C-alpha cells in the first residue's frame, strides 16, 4: 500500500511495483488521514509512507499504526534528507527510511519481503 499526496509519485510507484513478482497493490491513499483509515481496514503487509502530507504527517500515521500493529513493514519514503528526521522515524517504529531519489532501494526492499 502507498500513502503519498503526490499523484505522480503514487503512479510511478504503481508502475514500478507492478513488475515485482508476487506483489499486489491493495490501496493508494492521498493523505495521512485516508492512509490511516485504509491501513486499518486493509491491513497491508507493506506500507510505503510519505512523511510530509496534509491532514496527518507520515510520522503521525506511523506512530498510530505502531500502537496497533508491530508486525507491519513500514517504509518511510521521503525527499527529506535530515538525519534527525530519519532517527525520529526509526525510533517511532519505521523499518526503513528510503530517499525518493532511490526507487531501486525501495523496490529491492519490497522484493525481498515478498519473497519471504
Backbone atoms as SQL, in Angstrom:
CREATE TABLE atoms (id INTEGER PRIMARY KEY, chain TEXT, resi INTEGER, resn TEXT, atom TEXT, x REAL, y REAL, z REAL);
INSERT INTO atoms VALUES
  (1, 'A', 1, 'UNK', 'N', 0.846, -1.179, 0.000),
  (2, 'A', 1, 'UNK', 'CA', 0.000, 0.000, 0.000),
  (3, 'A', 1, 'UNK', 'C', 0.884, 1.232, 0.000),
  (4, 'A', 2, 'UNK', 'N', 0.479, 2.273, -0.739),
  (5, 'A', 2, 'UNK', 'CA', 1.204, 3.535, -0.804),
  (6, 'A', 2, 'UNK', 'C', 0.376, 4.641, -0.171),
  (7, 'A', 3, 'UNK', 'N', 1.034, 5.494, 0.594),
  (8, 'A', 3, 'UNK', 'CA', 0.391, 6.680, 1.151),
  (9, 'A', 3, 'UNK', 'C', 1.282, 7.863, 0.799),
  (10, 'A', 4, 'UNK', 'N', 0.843, 8.656, -0.172),
  (11, 'A', 4, 'UNK', 'CA', 1.625, 9.803, -0.636),
  (12, 'A', 4, 'UNK', 'C', 0.672, 10.809, -1.264),
  (13, 'A', 5, 'UNK', 'N', 0.886, 12.085, -0.979),
  (14, 'A', 5, 'UNK', 'CA', -0.021, 13.106, -1.505),
  (15, 'A', 5, 'UNK', 'C', 0.280, 13.482, -2.956),
  (16, 'A', 6, 'UNK', 'N', 1.365, 12.985, -3.520),
  (17, 'A', 6, 'UNK', 'CA', 1.710, 13.288, -4.906),
  (18, 'A', 6, 'UNK', 'C', 1.163, 12.211, -5.840),
  (19, 'A', 7, 'UNK', 'N', 0.295, 12.616, -6.755),
  (20, 'A', 7, 'UNK', 'CA', -0.255, 11.673, -7.720),
  (21, 'A', 7, 'UNK', 'C', 0.857, 11.105, -8.601),
  (22, 'A', 8, 'UNK', 'N', 1.857, 11.925, -8.912),
  (23, 'A', 8, 'UNK', 'CA', 2.960, 11.452, -9.750),
  (24, 'A', 8, 'UNK', 'C', 3.758, 10.355, -9.045),
  (25, 'A', 9, 'UNK', 'N', 4.027, 10.534, -7.770),
  (26, 'A', 9, 'UNK', 'CA', 4.756, 9.518, -7.002),
  (27, 'A', 9, 'UNK', 'C', 3.925, 8.243, -6.911),
  (28, 'A', 10, 'UNK', 'N', 2.640, 8.382, -6.602),
  (29, 'A', 10, 'UNK', 'CA', 1.788, 7.179, -6.500),
  (30, 'A', 10, 'UNK', 'C', 1.765, 6.401, -7.811),
  (31, 'A', 11, 'UNK', 'N', 1.611, 7.093, -8.911),
  (32, 'A', 11, 'UNK', 'CA', 1.563, 6.413, -10.216),
  (33, 'A', 11, 'UNK', 'C', 2.916, 5.803, -10.569),
  (34, 'A', 12, 'UNK', 'N', 3.987, 6.489, -10.249),
  (35, 'A', 12, 'UNK', 'CA', 5.333, 5.970, -10.505),
  (36, 'A', 12, 'UNK', 'C', 5.565, 4.695, -9.686),
  (37, 'A', 13, 'UNK', 'N', 5.168, 4.724, -8.428),
  (38, 'A', 13, 'UNK', 'CA', 5.305, 3.542, -7.579),
  (39, 'A', 13, 'UNK', 'C', 4.432, 2.396, -8.097),
  (40, 'A', 14, 'UNK', 'N', 3.240, 2.727, -8.512),
  (41, 'A', 14, 'UNK', 'CA', 2.318, 1.701, -9.029),
  (42, 'A', 14, 'UNK', 'C', 2.935, 0.966, -10.218),
  (43, 'A', 15, 'UNK', 'N', 3.517, 1.724, -11.141),
  (44, 'A', 15, 'UNK', 'CA', 4.158, 1.102, -12.309),
  (45, 'A', 15, 'UNK', 'C', 5.374, 0.272, -11.903),
  (46, 'A', 16, 'UNK', 'N', 6.175, 0.798, -11.001),
  (47, 'A', 16, 'UNK', 'CA', 7.391, 0.089, -10.581),
  (48, 'A', 16, 'UNK', 'C', 7.053, -1.201, -9.844),
  (49, 'A', 17, 'UNK', 'N', 6.083, -1.139, -8.962),
  (50, 'A', 17, 'UNK', 'CA', 5.744, -2.312, -8.153),
  (51, 'A', 17, 'UNK', 'C', 4.968, -3.362, -8.932),
  (52, 'A', 18, 'UNK', 'N', 4.347, -2.970, -10.024),
  (53, 'A', 18, 'UNK', 'CA', 3.631, -3.935, -10.866),
  (54, 'A', 18, 'UNK', 'C', 4.594, -4.963, -11.448),
  (55, 'A', 19, 'UNK', 'N', 5.873, -4.633, -11.468),
  (56, 'A', 19, 'UNK', 'CA', 6.877, -5.528, -12.030),
  (57, 'A', 19, 'UNK', 'C', 7.498, -6.456, -10.986),
  (58, 'A', 20, 'UNK', 'N', 7.105, -6.337, -9.728),
  (59, 'A', 20, 'UNK', 'CA', 7.622, -7.216, -8.681),
  (60, 'A', 20, 'UNK', 'C', 6.731, -8.446, -8.615),
  (61, 'A', 21, 'UNK', 'N', 7.290, -9.585, -8.936),
  (62, 'A', 21, 'UNK', 'CA', 6.522, -10.826, -8.928),
  (63, 'A', 21, 'UNK', 'C', 6.020, -11.125, -7.523),
  (64, 'A', 22, 'UNK', 'N', 4.727, -11.412, -7.413),
  (65, 'A', 22, 'UNK', 'CA', 4.121, -11.746, -6.129),
  (66, 'A', 22, 'UNK', 'C', 3.652, -10.549, -5.320),
  (67, 'A', 23, 'UNK', 'N', 3.842, -9.356, -5.852),
  (68, 'A', 23, 'UNK', 'CA', 3.441, -8.131, -5.151),
  (69, 'A', 23, 'UNK', 'C', 2.102, -7.651, -5.703),
  (70, 'A', 24, 'UNK', 'N', 1.154, -7.390, -4.808),
  (71, 'A', 24, 'UNK', 'CA', -0.160, -6.904, -5.204),
  (72, 'A', 24, 'UNK', 'C', -0.447, -5.593, -4.481),
  (73, 'A', 25, 'UNK', 'N', -0.722, -4.562, -5.229),
  (74, 'A', 25, 'UNK', 'CA', -1.084, -3.272, -4.657),
  (75, 'A', 25, 'UNK', 'C', -2.538, -3.334, -4.203),
  (76, 'A', 26, 'UNK', 'N', -2.776, -3.093, -2.905),
  (77, 'A', 26, 'UNK', 'CA', -4.154, -3.177, -2.414),
  (78, 'A', 26, 'UNK', 'C', -4.755, -1.811, -2.091),
  (79, 'A', 27, 'UNK', 'N', -3.947, -0.748, -2.172),
  (80, 'A', 27, 'UNK', 'CA', -4.511, 0.566, -1.905),
  (81, 'A', 27, 'UNK', 'C', -3.507, 1.681, -2.079),
  (82, 'A', 28, 'UNK', 'N', -4.038, 2.867, -2.416),
  (83, 'A', 28, 'UNK', 'CA', -3.234, 4.079, -2.512),
  (84, 'A', 28, 'UNK', 'C', -4.023, 5.198, -1.843),
  (85, 'A', 29, 'UNK', 'N', -3.416, 5.830, -0.859),
  (86, 'A', 29, 'UNK', 'CA', -4.079, 6.924, -0.146),
  (87, 'A', 29, 'UNK', 'C', -3.408, 8.246, -0.496),
  (88, 'A', 30, 'UNK', 'N', -4.210, 9.318, -0.470),
  (89, 'A', 30, 'UNK', 'CA', -3.727, 10.631, -0.899),
  (90, 'A', 30, 'UNK', 'C', -3.267, 11.533, 0.242),
  (91, 'A', 31, 'UNK', 'N', -3.550, 11.143, 1.480),
  (92, 'A', 31, 'UNK', 'CA', -3.092, 11.934, 2.620),
  (93, 'A', 31, 'UNK', 'C', -3.008, 11.036, 3.852),
  (94, 'A', 32, 'UNK', 'N', -2.497, 11.595, 4.934),
  (95, 'A', 32, 'UNK', 'CA', -2.294, 10.798, 6.133),
  (96, 'A', 32, 'UNK', 'C', -3.566, 10.259, 6.755),
  (97, 'A', 33, 'UNK', 'N', -4.614, 11.036, 6.764),
  (98, 'A', 33, 'UNK', 'CA', -5.885, 10.592, 7.357),
  (99, 'A', 33, 'UNK', 'C', -6.484, 9.430, 6.571),
  (100, 'A', 34, 'UNK', 'N', -6.537, 9.575, 5.260),
  (101, 'A', 34, 'UNK', 'CA', -7.049, 8.493, 4.422),
  (102, 'A', 34, 'UNK', 'C', -6.140, 7.264, 4.537),
  (103, 'A', 35, 'UNK', 'N', -4.841, 7.510, 4.582),
  (104, 'A', 35, 'UNK', 'CA', -3.901, 6.411, 4.721),
  (105, 'A', 35, 'UNK', 'C', -4.123, 5.616, 5.989),
  (106, 'A', 36, 'UNK', 'N', -4.326, 6.298, 7.098),
  (107, 'A', 36, 'UNK', 'CA', -4.571, 5.626, 8.371),
  (108, 'A', 36, 'UNK', 'C', -5.837, 4.782, 8.310),
  (109, 'A', 37, 'UNK', 'N', -6.907, 5.340, 7.752),
  (110, 'A', 37, 'UNK', 'CA', -8.155, 4.578, 7.607),
  (111, 'A', 37, 'UNK', 'C', -7.954, 3.337, 6.741),
  (112, 'A', 38, 'UNK', 'N', -7.267, 3.504, 5.617),
  (113, 'A', 38, 'UNK', 'CA', -7.066, 2.387, 4.703),
  (114, 'A', 38, 'UNK', 'C', -6.152, 1.314, 5.299),
  (115, 'A', 39, 'UNK', 'N', -5.110, 1.745, 5.987),
  (116, 'A', 39, 'UNK', 'CA', -4.204, 0.783, 6.618),
  (117, 'A', 39, 'UNK', 'C', -4.962, -0.047, 7.642),
  (118, 'A', 40, 'UNK', 'N', -5.772, 0.603, 8.450),
  (119, 'A', 40, 'UNK', 'CA', -6.559, -0.122, 9.454),
  (120, 'A', 40, 'UNK', 'C', -7.550, -1.084, 8.811),
  (121, 'A', 41, 'UNK', 'N', -8.144, -0.682, 7.709),
  (122, 'A', 41, 'UNK', 'CA', -9.152, -1.519, 7.051),
  (123, 'A', 41, 'UNK', 'C', -8.533, -2.654, 6.239),
  (124, 'A', 42, 'UNK', 'N', -7.441, -2.380, 5.544),
  (125, 'A', 42, 'UNK', 'CA', -6.878, -3.349, 4.614),
  (126, 'A', 42, 'UNK', 'C', -5.766, -4.219, 5.215),
  (127, 'A', 43, 'UNK', 'N', -5.135, -3.735, 6.277),
  (128, 'A', 43, 'UNK', 'CA', -4.031, -4.443, 6.928),
  (129, 'A', 43, 'UNK', 'C', -2.985, -4.969, 5.932),
  (130, 'A', 44, 'UNK', 'N', -2.363, -4.060, 5.187),
  (131, 'A', 44, 'UNK', 'CA', -1.365, -4.490, 4.210),
  (132, 'A', 44, 'UNK', 'C', -0.122, -5.055, 4.900),
  (133, 'A', 45, 'UNK', 'N', 0.611, -5.878, 4.191),
  (134, 'A', 45, 'UNK', 'CA', 1.871, -6.404, 4.717),
  (135, 'A', 45, 'UNK', 'C', 2.958, -5.337, 4.708),
  (136, 'A', 46, 'UNK', 'N', 2.927, -4.484, 3.678),
  (137, 'A', 46, 'UNK', 'CA', 3.938, -3.436, 3.497),
  (138, 'A', 46, 'UNK', 'C', 3.235, -2.111, 3.234),
  (139, 'A', 47, 'UNK', 'N', 3.698, -1.062, 3.919),
  (140, 'A', 47, 'UNK', 'CA', 3.191, 0.289, 3.683),
  (141, 'A', 47, 'UNK', 'C', 4.370, 1.173, 3.299),
  (142, 'A', 48, 'UNK', 'N', 4.242, 1.859, 2.170),
  (143, 'A', 48, 'UNK', 'CA', 5.213, 2.869, 1.761),
  (144, 'A', 48, 'UNK', 'C', 4.573, 4.199, 2.097),
  (145, 'A', 49, 'UNK', 'N', 5.197, 4.923, 3.017),
  (146, 'A', 49, 'UNK', 'CA', 4.563, 6.077, 3.654),
  (147, 'A', 49, 'UNK', 'C', 5.402, 7.339, 3.487),
  (148, 'A', 50, 'UNK', 'N', 4.828, 8.347, 2.857),
  (149, 'A', 50, 'UNK', 'CA', 5.469, 9.661, 2.735),
  (150, 'A', 50, 'UNK', 'C', 5.452, 10.335, 4.108),
  (151, 'A', 51, 'UNK', 'N', 6.383, 11.231, 4.349),
  (152, 'A', 51, 'UNK', 'CA', 6.415, 11.929, 5.643),
  (153, 'A', 51, 'UNK', 'C', 5.558, 13.189, 5.612),
  (154, 'A', 52, 'UNK', 'N', 5.732, 14.000, 4.595),
  (155, 'A', 52, 'UNK', 'CA', 5.072, 15.301, 4.546),
  (156, 'A', 52, 'UNK', 'C', 3.788, 15.210, 3.723),
  (157, 'A', 53, 'UNK', 'N', 2.648, 15.199, 4.453),
  (158, 'A', 53, 'UNK', 'CA', 1.340, 15.092, 3.801),
  (159, 'A', 53, 'UNK', 'C', 0.322, 15.937, 4.561),
  (160, 'A', 54, 'UNK', 'N', -0.772, 16.284, 3.888),
  (161, 'A', 54, 'UNK', 'CA', -1.846, 17.001, 4.582),
  (162, 'A', 54, 'UNK', 'C', -2.631, 16.088, 5.530),
  (163, 'A', 55, 'UNK', 'N', -3.311, 16.688, 6.458),
  (164, 'A', 55, 'UNK', 'CA', -4.238, 16.077, 7.419),
  (165, 'A', 55, 'UNK', 'C', -3.551, 15.267, 8.510),
  (166, 'A', 56, 'UNK', 'N', -2.549, 14.523, 8.205),
  (167, 'A', 56, 'UNK', 'CA', -1.688, 13.831, 9.172),
  (168, 'A', 56, 'UNK', 'C', -0.355, 13.590, 8.488),
  (169, 'A', 57, 'UNK', 'N', 0.707, 13.810, 9.224),
  (170, 'A', 57, 'UNK', 'CA', 2.015, 13.522, 8.646),
  (171, 'A', 57, 'UNK', 'C', 2.258, 12.018, 8.650),
  (172, 'A', 58, 'UNK', 'N', 3.221, 11.597, 7.870),
  (173, 'A', 58, 'UNK', 'CA', 3.585, 10.192, 7.859),
  (174, 'A', 58, 'UNK', 'C', 4.058, 9.714, 9.224),
  (175, 'A', 59, 'UNK', 'N', 4.717, 10.587, 9.970),
  (176, 'A', 59, 'UNK', 'CA', 5.186, 10.214, 11.305),
  (177, 'A', 59, 'UNK', 'C', 4.001, 9.999, 12.244),
  (178, 'A', 60, 'UNK', 'N', 2.984, 10.835, 12.133),
  (179, 'A', 60, 'UNK', 'CA', 1.781, 10.640, 12.953),
  (180, 'A', 60, 'UNK', 'C', 1.102, 9.320, 12.609),
  (181, 'A', 61, 'UNK', 'N', 1.004, 9.015, 11.322),
  (182, 'A', 61, 'UNK', 'CA', 0.396, 7.755, 10.890),
  (183, 'A', 61, 'UNK', 'C', 1.235, 6.582, 11.399),
  (184, 'A', 62, 'UNK', 'N', 2.535, 6.681, 11.247),
  (185, 'A', 62, 'UNK', 'CA', 3.447, 5.640, 11.721),
  (186, 'A', 62, 'UNK', 'C', 3.234, 5.359, 13.210),
  (187, 'A', 63, 'UNK', 'N', 3.193, 6.403, 14.011),
  (188, 'A', 63, 'UNK', 'CA', 3.023, 6.222, 15.459),
  (189, 'A', 63, 'UNK', 'C', 1.682, 5.571, 15.795),
  (190, 'A', 64, 'UNK', 'N', 0.626, 5.971, 15.094),
  (191, 'A', 64, 'UNK', 'CA', -0.692, 5.377, 15.336),
  (192, 'A', 64, 'UNK', 'C', -0.705, 3.898, 14.975),
  (193, 'A', 65, 'UNK', 'N', -0.144, 3.576, 13.838),
  (194, 'A', 65, 'UNK', 'CA', -0.131, 2.175, 13.398),
  (195, 'A', 65, 'UNK', 'C', 0.716, 1.324, 14.339),
  (196, 'A', 66, 'UNK', 'N', 1.826, 1.851, 14.792),
  (197, 'A', 66, 'UNK', 'CA', 2.682, 1.075, 15.697),
  (198, 'A', 66, 'UNK', 'C', 2.010, 0.795, 17.045),
  (199, 'A', 67, 'UNK', 'N', 1.065, 1.611, 17.444),
  (200, 'A', 67, 'UNK', 'CA', 0.301, 1.331, 18.667),
  (201, 'A', 67, 'UNK', 'C', -0.558, 0.081, 18.491),
  (202, 'A', 68, 'UNK', 'N', -0.947, -0.194, 17.244),
  (203, 'A', 68, 'UNK', 'CA', -1.884, -1.278, 16.939),
  (204, 'A', 68, 'UNK', 'C', -1.227, -2.492, 16.291),
  (205, 'A', 69, 'UNK', 'N', -0.118, -2.275, 15.608),
  (206, 'A', 69, 'UNK', 'CA', 0.457, -3.345, 14.803),
  (207, 'A', 69, 'UNK', 'C', 1.977, -3.202, 14.765),
  (208, 'A', 70, 'UNK', 'N', 2.661, -4.148, 15.354),
  (209, 'A', 70, 'UNK', 'CA', 4.120, -4.087, 15.358),
  (210, 'A', 70, 'UNK', 'C', 4.746, -4.920, 14.249),
  (211, 'A', 71, 'UNK', 'N', 3.939, -5.708, 13.558),
  (212, 'A', 71, 'UNK', 'CA', 4.454, -6.628, 12.534),
  (213, 'A', 71, 'UNK', 'C', 4.484, -6.028, 11.130),
  (214, 'A', 72, 'UNK', 'N', 3.619, -5.080, 10.852),
  (215, 'A', 72, 'UNK', 'CA', 3.524, -4.498, 9.513),
  (216, 'A', 72, 'UNK', 'C', 4.854, -3.836, 9.133),
  (217, 'A', 73, 'UNK', 'N', 5.317, -4.076, 7.925),
  (218, 'A', 73, 'UNK', 'CA', 6.533, -3.446, 7.433),
  (219, 'A', 73, 'UNK', 'C', 6.189, -2.042, 6.961),
  (220, 'A', 74, 'UNK', 'N', 6.823, -1.046, 7.564),
  (221, 'A', 74, 'UNK', 'CA', 6.553, 0.344, 7.196),
  (222, 'A', 74, 'UNK', 'C', 7.842, 0.988, 6.704),
  (223, 'A', 75, 'UNK', 'N', 7.771, 1.488, 5.475),
  (224, 'A', 75, 'UNK', 'CA', 8.909, 2.132, 4.835),
  (225, 'A', 75, 'UNK', 'C', 8.586, 3.606, 4.657),
  (226, 'A', 76, 'UNK', 'N', 9.357, 4.457, 5.300),
  (227, 'A', 76, 'UNK', 'CA', 9.195, 5.893, 5.117),
  (228, 'A', 76, 'UNK', 'C', 9.902, 6.247, 3.811),
  (229, 'A', 77, 'UNK', 'N', 9.174, 6.853, 2.882),
  (230, 'A', 77, 'UNK', 'CA', 9.680, 7.164, 1.548),
  (231, 'A', 77, 'UNK', 'C', 9.575, 8.669, 1.383),
  (232, 'A', 78, 'UNK', 'N', 10.718, 9.362, 1.420),
  (233, 'A', 78, 'UNK', 'CA', 10.699, 10.809, 1.536),
  (234, 'A', 78, 'UNK', 'C', 11.813, 11.485, 0.752),
  (235, 'A', 79, 'UNK', 'N', 11.634, 12.751, 0.501),
  (236, 'A', 79, 'UNK', 'CA', 12.683, 13.547, -0.135),
  (237, 'A', 79, 'UNK', 'C', 13.453, 14.358, 0.902),
  (238, 'A', 80, 'UNK', 'N', 13.126, 14.186, 2.168),
  (239, 'A', 80, 'UNK', 'CA', 13.810, 14.897, 3.248),
  (240, 'A', 80, 'UNK', 'C', 15.063, 14.119, 3.640),
  (241, 'A', 81, 'UNK', 'N', 16.200, 14.759, 3.571),
  (242, 'A', 81, 'UNK', 'CA', 17.480, 14.103, 3.838),
  (243, 'A', 81, 'UNK', 'C', 17.968, 14.307, 5.273),
  (244, 'A', 82, 'UNK', 'N', 17.124, 14.789, 6.146),
  (245, 'A', 82, 'UNK', 'CA', 17.509, 15.089, 7.518),
  (246, 'A', 82, 'UNK', 'C', 17.853, 13.823, 8.308),
  (247, 'A', 83, 'UNK', 'N', 19.046, 13.802, 8.872),
  (248, 'A', 83, 'UNK', 'CA', 19.467, 12.676, 9.704),
  (249, 'A', 83, 'UNK', 'C', 18.595, 12.608, 10.954),
  (250, 'A', 84, 'UNK', 'N', 18.243, 13.757, 11.492),
  (251, 'A', 84, 'UNK', 'CA', 17.392, 13.795, 12.687),
  (252, 'A', 84, 'UNK', 'C', 16.018, 13.214, 12.380),
  (253, 'A', 85, 'UNK', 'N', 15.444, 13.584, 11.249),
  (254, 'A', 85, 'UNK', 'CA', 14.128, 13.059, 10.861),
  (255, 'A', 85, 'UNK', 'C', 14.200, 11.549, 10.649),
  (256, 'A', 86, 'UNK', 'N', 15.270, 11.085, 10.054),
  (257, 'A', 86, 'UNK', 'CA', 15.454, 9.646, 9.869),
  (258, 'A', 86, 'UNK', 'C', 15.462, 8.940, 11.228),
  (259, 'A', 87, 'UNK', 'N', 16.194, 9.500, 12.181),
  (260, 'A', 87, 'UNK', 'CA', 16.254, 8.910, 13.525),
  (261, 'A', 87, 'UNK', 'C', 14.885, 8.905, 14.191),
  (262, 'A', 88, 'UNK', 'N', 14.123, 9.993, 14.028),
  (263, 'A', 88, 'UNK', 'CA', 12.779, 10.074, 14.602),
  (264, 'A', 88, 'UNK', 'C', 11.898, 8.969, 14.022),
  (265, 'A', 89, 'UNK', 'N', 11.958, 8.789, 12.716),
  (266, 'A', 89, 'UNK', 'CA', 11.139, 7.761, 12.059),
  (267, 'A', 89, 'UNK', 'C', 11.521, 6.362, 12.530),
  (268, 'A', 90, 'UNK', 'N', 12.799, 6.081, 12.598),
  (269, 'A', 90, 'UNK', 'CA', 13.242, 4.751, 13.016),
  (270, 'A', 90, 'UNK', 'C', 12.898, 4.495, 14.485),
  (271, 'A', 91, 'UNK', 'N', 13.048, 5.512, 15.330),
  (272, 'A', 91, 'UNK', 'CA', 12.671, 5.374, 16.739),
  (273, 'A', 91, 'UNK', 'C', 11.163, 5.193, 16.909),
  (274, 'A', 92, 'UNK', 'N', 10.374, 5.776, 16.000),
  (275, 'A', 92, 'UNK', 'CA', 8.917, 5.654, 16.064),
  (276, 'A', 92, 'UNK', 'C', 8.427, 4.309, 15.533),
  (277, 'A', 93, 'UNK', 'N', 9.339, 3.537, 14.941),
  (278, 'A', 93, 'UNK', 'CA', 8.957, 2.200, 14.507),
  (279, 'A', 93, 'UNK', 'C', 9.044, 1.906, 13.029),
  (280, 'A', 94, 'UNK', 'N', 9.549, 2.847, 12.233),
  (281, 'A', 94, 'UNK', 'CA', 9.716, 2.567, 10.804),
  (282, 'A', 94, 'UNK', 'C', 10.769, 1.477, 10.636),
  (283, 'A', 95, 'UNK', 'N', 10.528, 0.598, 9.696),
  (284, 'A', 95, 'UNK', 'CA', 11.510, -0.447, 9.400),
  (285, 'A', 95, 'UNK', 'C', 12.630, 0.075, 8.509),
  (286, 'A', 96, 'UNK', 'N', 12.273, 1.001, 7.611),
  (287, 'A', 96, 'UNK', 'CA', 13.243, 1.569, 6.686),
  (288, 'A', 96, 'UNK', 'C', 12.923, 3.045, 6.456),
  (289, 'A', 97, 'UNK', 'N', 13.946, 3.774, 6.041),
  (290, 'A', 97, 'UNK', 'CA', 13.837, 5.183, 5.673),
  (291, 'A', 97, 'UNK', 'C', 14.546, 5.311, 4.324),
  (292, 'A', 98, 'UNK', 'N', 13.775, 5.520, 3.250),
  (293, 'A', 98, 'UNK', 'CA', 14.331, 5.500, 1.898),
  (294, 'A', 98, 'UNK', 'C', 14.096, 6.848, 1.220),
  (295, 'A', 99, 'UNK', 'N', 15.134, 7.346, 0.581),
  (296, 'A', 99, 'UNK', 'CA', 15.064, 8.600, -0.152),
  (297, 'A', 99, 'UNK', 'C', 14.293, 8.390, -1.460),
  (298, 'A', 100, 'UNK', 'N', 13.442, 9.335, -1.805),
  (299, 'A', 100, 'UNK', 'CA', 12.630, 9.220, -3.025),
  (300, 'A', 100, 'UNK', 'C', 13.469, 9.183, -4.299),
  (301, 'A', 101, 'UNK', 'N', 14.719, 9.594, -4.221),
  (302, 'A', 101, 'UNK', 'CA', 15.573, 9.515, -5.401),
  (303, 'A', 101, 'UNK', 'C', 16.151, 8.110, -5.576),
  (304, 'A', 102, 'UNK', 'N', 15.905, 7.226, -4.612),
  (305, 'A', 102, 'UNK', 'CA', 16.459, 5.876, -4.668),
  (306, 'A', 102, 'UNK', 'C', 15.340, 4.838, -4.769),
  (307, 'A', 103, 'UNK', 'N', 14.597, 4.897, -5.861),
  (308, 'A', 103, 'UNK', 'CA', 13.484, 3.975, -6.076),
  (309, 'A', 103, 'UNK', 'C', 13.954, 2.519, -6.091),
  (310, 'A', 104, 'UNK', 'N', 15.137, 2.273, -6.619),
  (311, 'A', 104, 'UNK', 'CA', 15.628, 0.899, -6.693),
  (312, 'A', 104, 'UNK', 'C', 15.801, 0.292, -5.300),
  (313, 'A', 105, 'UNK', 'N', 16.252, 1.076, -4.342),
  (314, 'A', 105, 'UNK', 'CA', 16.376, 0.570, -2.966),
  (315, 'A', 105, 'UNK', 'C', 15.006, 0.163, -2.432),
  (316, 'A', 106, 'UNK', 'N', 14.003, 0.987, -2.677),
  (317, 'A', 106, 'UNK', 'CA', 12.646, 0.679, -2.240),
  (318, 'A', 106, 'UNK', 'C', 12.145, -0.615, -2.892),
  (319, 'A', 107, 'UNK', 'N', 12.358, -0.746, -4.182),
  (320, 'A', 107, 'UNK', 'CA', 11.935, -1.953, -4.898),
  (321, 'A', 107, 'UNK', 'C', 12.661, -3.184, -4.362),
  (322, 'A', 108, 'UNK', 'N', 13.962, -3.039, -4.102),
  (323, 'A', 108, 'UNK', 'CA', 14.735, -4.164, -3.575),
  (324, 'A', 108, 'UNK', 'C', 14.225, -4.608, -2.203),
  (325, 'A', 109, 'UNK', 'N', 13.941, -3.665, -1.338),
  (326, 'A', 109, 'UNK', 'CA', 13.418, -3.990, -0.005),
  (327, 'A', 109, 'UNK', 'C', 12.103, -4.744, -0.139),
  (328, 'A', 110, 'UNK', 'N', 11.207, -4.217, -0.946),
  (329, 'A', 110, 'UNK', 'CA', 9.887, -4.843, -1.098),
  (330, 'A', 110, 'UNK', 'C', 9.987, -6.194, -1.796),
  (331, 'A', 111, 'UNK', 'N', 10.845, -6.325, -2.775),
  (332, 'A', 111, 'UNK', 'CA', 11.035, -7.600, -3.454),
  (333, 'A', 111, 'UNK', 'C', 11.503, -8.659, -2.461),
  (334, 'A', 112, 'UNK', 'N', 12.461, -8.288, -1.624),
  (335, 'A', 112, 'UNK', 'CA', 12.960, -9.225, -0.594),
  (336, 'A', 112, 'UNK', 'C', 11.855, -9.654, 0.356),
  (337, 'A', 113, 'UNK', 'N', 10.995, -8.719, 0.735),
  (338, 'A', 113, 'UNK', 'CA', 9.904, -9.027, 1.661),
  (339, 'A', 113, 'UNK', 'C', 8.871, -9.946, 1.026),
  (340, 'A', 114, 'UNK', 'N', 8.574, -9.724, -0.237),
  (341, 'A', 114, 'UNK', 'CA', 7.592, -10.549, -0.935),
  (342, 'A', 114, 'UNK', 'C', 8.088, -11.984, -1.049),
  (343, 'A', 115, 'UNK', 'N', 9.380, -12.151, -1.202),
  (344, 'A', 115, 'UNK', 'CA', 9.972, -13.490, -1.340),
  (345, 'A', 115, 'UNK', 'C', 9.925, -14.283, -0.040),
  (346, 'A', 116, 'UNK', 'N', 9.818, -13.605, 1.100),
  (347, 'A', 116, 'UNK', 'CA', 9.845, -14.287, 2.404),
  (348, 'A', 116, 'UNK', 'C', 8.605, -15.052, 2.674);
